[in-house]
């Protein structure tokens, strides 16, 4: 699978109204988080048959009698067990039914803080072995997946140690071979946690920390290999997961030279990556066979 997805694939969109921030692929469905000013949404595409057909948008939703919408710039998305999770800077993670796109509940009450139902903004979300993990401005917050029920506000199970308060583009991924959570941080580092050791009331500390040459934005694993997007000259690289050293620069892949790559995921043996070019932000799909 190889393509470029941009505003021309979204009916009525322009280069300034569709600006993909994050991308996630589940089966034949691609989800693109749109953080264009005053256009916050999740755009859903069908990849069946090698196409990229627009299926619909999540922009507003019913929350009881009220109408909900993204109260801050959206920035992260994942899907697991028939639910879609979307983080945004309004200090909430919105949760939707994956089939109907109906609103179910949220993590964080929209009020910035560290109470049992609050997050300090929300920048990225990942699910692993029954835990919902949300990276906010200070911590990684852990919520039990079993607490996610329609109409019920789940409580934060436990928070990590304070990681330093910084706005930025965050990404998380689990190394399936070791079970370790890798999390980017704007302070030119990658933090490591052990989710299997999470206990209620015991704030988990980092089990390790890797220095990175540039400011890392996002990361993901593919068959044991770690890939990282960042600023700097080396914008997309294969990285040694034990040391954080750049092993190979993949800023240019085949005929594509990434200019401002940020968040990405690797699914279906394919790299799906946002390239945040001004007024021309897009998502590339690139076969992993090209990243030798």
C-alpha positions as CSV (number, residue, x, y, z in Angstrom):
1,X,0.0,0.0,0.0
2,X,1.4,3.4,-1.0
3,X,-0.4,6.7,-1.3
4,X,-0.5,10.4,-0.3
5,X,-3.6,11.5,1.5
6,X,-4.3,15.3,1.7
7,X,-7.1,17.8,1.6
8,X,-8.1,16.8,-1.9
9,X,-9.3,13.5,-0.4
10,X,-11.7,15.3,1.9
11,X,-14.8,16.8,0.2
12,X,-14.9,20.6,0.5
13,X,-11.5,20.8,2.3
14,X,-8.6,23.1,1.6
15,X,-4.9,23.1,2.6
16,X,-5.8,25.3,5.5
17,X,-8.9,23.4,6.7
18,X,-7.4,19.9,6.8
19,X,-4.2,19.5,8.7
20,X,-3.6,16.0,9.9
21,X,-1.8,15.8,13.3
22,X,-2.0,12.1,14.0
23,X,-3.0,9.0,12.1
24,X,-4.1,5.5,13.2
25,X,-5.0,2.5,11.0
26,X,-7.2,-0.3,12.2
27,X,-8.0,-3.0,9.7
28,X,-9.3,-1.2,6.6
29,X,-10.0,2.1,8.4
30,X,-7.7,5.1,8.6
31,X,-8.4,7.8,11.2
32,X,-6.8,11.2,10.7
33,X,-6.9,13.8,13.5
34,X,-7.4,17.2,12.0
35,X,-6.1,20.1,14.1
36,X,-6.6,22.9,11.6
37,X,-7.8,26.2,13.3
38,X,-11.5,26.1,14.0
39,X,-11.8,22.8,12.1
40,X,-11.0,20.2,14.9
41,X,-12.2,16.8,13.8
42,X,-11.4,13.1,13.3
43,X,-11.7,12.2,9.6
44,X,-12.4,8.6,8.8
45,X,-11.3,6.9,5.5
46,X,-11.8,3.4,4.1
47,X,-8.7,1.8,2.7
48,X,-10.4,-1.4,1.3
49,X,-9.1,-2.3,-2.2
50,X,-6.2,0.1,-1.9
51,X,-8.4,3.2,-2.0
52,X,-8.8,6.1,0.5
53,X,-12.6,6.8,0.5
54,X,-13.8,9.3,3.0
55,X,-16.4,7.7,5.2
56,X,-17.3,10.5,7.6
57,X,-16.2,12.9,10.3
58,X,-16.3,13.2,14.1
59,X,-16.7,16.9,14.9
60,X,-19.7,17.2,17.3
61,X,-21.6,14.7,19.4
62,X,-24.4,14.4,21.8
63,X,-23.5,14.2,25.5
64,X,-26.9,13.9,27.2
65,X,-28.8,16.9,26.2
66,X,-25.6,18.9,25.4
67,X,-23.6,19.0,22.2
68,X,-20.0,18.2,22.7
69,X,-17.0,19.1,20.5
70,X,-13.2,19.1,20.9
71,X,-12.5,21.7,23.5
72,X,-8.9,22.0,22.5
73,X,-6.5,21.2,19.7
74,X,-6.7,17.4,19.1
75,X,-3.5,15.6,18.8
76,X,-3.6,11.8,19.4
77,X,-5.8,8.9,18.4
78,X,-6.0,5.1,18.8
79,X,-8.6,2.4,18.5
80,X,-9.0,-0.7,20.6
81,X,-11.8,-3.1,21.5
82,X,-14.5,-1.2,19.4
83,X,-13.7,2.1,21.0
84,X,-11.9,5.2,19.5
85,X,-9.8,7.4,21.9
86,X,-8.9,10.9,20.9
87,X,-6.7,13.3,23.1
88,X,-6.9,17.0,22.9
89,X,-5.5,20.1,24.7
90,X,-8.8,20.7,26.4
91,X,-7.6,18.3,29.1
92,X,-9.8,15.5,28.0
93,X,-9.6,12.2,26.1
94,X,-12.9,11.7,24.2
95,X,-14.0,8.1,23.8
96,X,-16.4,7.0,21.0
97,X,-18.0,3.8,19.8
98,X,-15.9,2.7,16.8
99,X,-18.9,1.6,14.8
100,X,-21.5,4.3,15.4
101,X,-19.1,7.1,16.3
102,X,-21.4,7.9,19.2
103,X,-19.9,9.5,22.3
104,X,-19.4,7.1,25.2
105,X,-17.5,9.0,27.9
106,X,-14.2,10.9,28.5
107,X,-11.1,10.7,30.6
108,X,-10.5,14.1,32.1
109,X,-13.3,16.5,32.9
110,X,-12.0,19.4,30.7
111,X,-10.6,21.2,33.7
112,X,-6.8,21.4,33.8
113,X,-5.5,19.8,37.0
114,X,-4.4,16.7,38.8
115,X,-7.6,15.5,40.5
116,X,-8.9,11.9,40.2
117,X,-10.8,12.9,37.0
118,X,-8.4,15.4,35.6
119,X,-5.5,15.5,33.2
120,X,-3.1,18.4,32.4
121,X,-4.1,18.7,28.8
122,X,-3.8,15.4,26.9
123,X,-1.3,14.7,24.1
124,X,-1.2,11.0,23.3
125,X,-3.1,7.9,24.1
126,X,-2.2,4.2,23.9
127,X,-3.8,1.0,25.2
128,X,-1.9,-2.0,26.4
129,X,-2.9,-5.1,28.5
130,X,-6.0,-3.5,30.1
131,X,-4.5,-0.1,30.7
132,X,-5.3,3.2,28.9
133,X,-2.2,5.3,29.0
134,X,-2.5,9.1,28.4
135,X,0.5,11.4,28.2
136,X,-0.3,14.9,29.4
137,X,1.8,17.9,30.0
138,X,3.4,16.5,33.2
139,X,2.7,12.8,33.5
140,X,1.7,9.5,31.9
141,X,-1.8,8.8,33.4
142,X,-3.0,5.2,33.7
143,X,-6.7,4.3,33.6
144,X,-8.1,0.8,33.8
145,X,-9.7,-0.2,30.5
146,X,-12.5,-2.0,32.4
147,X,-13.5,1.4,33.9
148,X,-14.4,2.7,30.4
149,X,-18.2,2.5,30.3
150,X,-20.8,4.6,28.5
151,X,-21.9,7.5,30.8
152,X,-19.4,6.7,33.5
153,X,-16.5,9.1,34.2
154,X,-13.4,6.9,34.8
155,X,-10.9,7.8,37.5
156,X,-7.2,8.0,37.0
157,X,-5.8,4.8,38.4
158,X,-2.3,6.1,39.0
159,X,0.1,8.8,37.6
160,X,3.7,8.5,36.7
161,X,6.4,10.6,38.4
162,X,6.4,14.2,37.3
163,X,8.2,14.3,33.9
164,X,8.7,18.0,33.6
165,X,6.0,20.4,32.4
166,X,6.3,21.0,28.7
167,X,4.0,21.5,25.8
168,X,4.9,19.5,22.7
169,X,4.2,16.7,20.4
170,X,4.2,13.4,22.4
171,X,4.2,9.8,21.2
172,X,4.1,6.5,22.9
173,X,4.6,2.8,21.9
174,X,5.2,-0.5,23.6
175,X,8.0,-2.8,22.7
176,X,6.2,-6.1,22.5
177,X,9.4,-8.0,23.0
178,X,10.2,-6.4,26.4
179,X,6.8,-5.0,27.5
180,X,8.4,-1.6,28.0
181,X,6.5,1.6,27.3
182,X,8.6,4.1,25.3
183,X,7.5,7.7,25.4
184,X,8.9,10.8,23.7
185,X,9.7,14.0,25.6
186,X,10.5,17.4,24.1
187,X,13.6,17.6,26.4
188,X,15.5,15.5,23.7
189,X,14.8,12.2,25.5
190,X,12.8,9.0,25.4
191,X,11.4,7.8,28.7
192,X,10.9,4.1,29.5
193,X,8.3,2.7,31.8
194,X,7.2,-0.9,32.8
195,X,3.4,-1.0,32.5
196,X,3.3,-4.6,33.9
197,X,4.5,-3.3,37.2
198,X,1.7,-0.6,37.6
199,X,0.1,-0.7,41.1
200,X,-2.7,1.6,42.4
201,X,-1.4,4.3,44.7
202,X,2.2,3.7,43.7
203,X,3.5,6.4,41.3
204,X,5.5,4.6,38.7
205,X,9.0,5.9,38.0
206,X,10.9,5.6,34.8
207,X,12.8,2.4,34.4
208,X,15.1,4.1,31.9
209,X,15.8,7.2,29.8
210,X,17.4,7.5,26.4
211,X,19.0,10.7,25.2
212,X,18.0,11.5,21.6
213,X,20.0,13.8,19.2
214,X,16.9,15.8,18.2
215,X,13.5,16.7,19.8
216,X,11.6,13.4,19.3
217,X,8.0,13.7,18.3
218,X,6.6,10.1,17.9
219,X,7.8,6.5,17.8
220,X,6.7,3.0,16.9
221,X,8.0,-0.5,16.7
222,X,8.0,-2.8,13.7
223,X,9.3,-6.4,14.1
224,X,11.6,-5.3,16.9
225,X,12.9,-2.2,15.1
226,X,12.3,1.2,16.7
227,X,11.5,4.2,14.5
228,X,11.4,7.8,15.7
229,X,10.3,11.1,14.0
230,X,11.9,14.3,15.2
231,X,13.0,17.8,14.3
232,X,16.6,18.4,13.2
233,X,18.3,17.2,10.1
234,X,17.5,13.5,10.7
235,X,13.7,13.7,10.7
236,X,12.8,10.0,10.6
237,X,15.2,7.4,11.7
238,X,15.6,3.8,12.8
239,X,17.0,4.0,16.3
240,X,18.7,1.5,18.7
241,X,16.0,0.8,21.3
242,X,18.6,0.1,23.9
243,X,20.8,3.3,23.5
244,X,18.7,5.8,21.6
245,X,21.4,6.1,18.9
246,X,20.4,6.8,15.3
247,X,21.2,3.7,13.3
248,X,19.9,4.9,9.9
249,X,18.4,8.1,8.6
250,X,15.2,7.5,6.6
251,X,14.2,11.1,6.0
252,X,14.2,10.2,2.3
253,X,12.3,7.0,1.5
254,X,12.3,6.2,-2.2
255,X,10.9,9.2,-4.0
256,X,9.6,10.9,-0.8
257,X,11.6,13.3,1.3
258,X,9.8,14.0,4.5
259,X,9.9,17.8,5.3
260,X,8.2,18.1,8.7
261,X,7.1,14.6,9.9
262,X,5.4,14.3,13.2
263,X,3.0,11.6,14.4
264,X,2.8,8.2,12.7
265,X,1.9,4.5,13.1
266,X,3.1,1.3,11.5
267,X,0.3,-1.0,10.6
268,X,-0.4,-3.5,7.7
269,X,3.4,-3.6,7.0
270,X,3.0,0.1,6.1
271,X,4.3,3.3,7.6
272,X,1.5,5.9,7.9
273,X,3.1,9.2,8.7
274,X,1.9,12.9,8.9
275,X,4.1,15.5,7.1
276,X,3.2,18.9,8.6
277,X,4.1,21.0,5.6
278,X,2.5,24.5,5.8
279,X,-0.8,24.6,3.9
280,X,0.1,21.2,2.5
281,X,0.0,18.8,5.4
282,X,-0.6,15.2,4.3
283,X,-0.4,11.6,5.3
284,X,1.9,9.3,3.4
285,X,1.5,5.5,3.3
286,X,4.9,3.9,2.6
287,X,5.5,0.1,2.5
288,X,7.9,-0.9,5.2
289,X,9.8,-3.0,2.6
290,X,11.3,0.4,1.5
291,X,12.9,1.0,4.9
292,X,15.7,-1.5,4.7
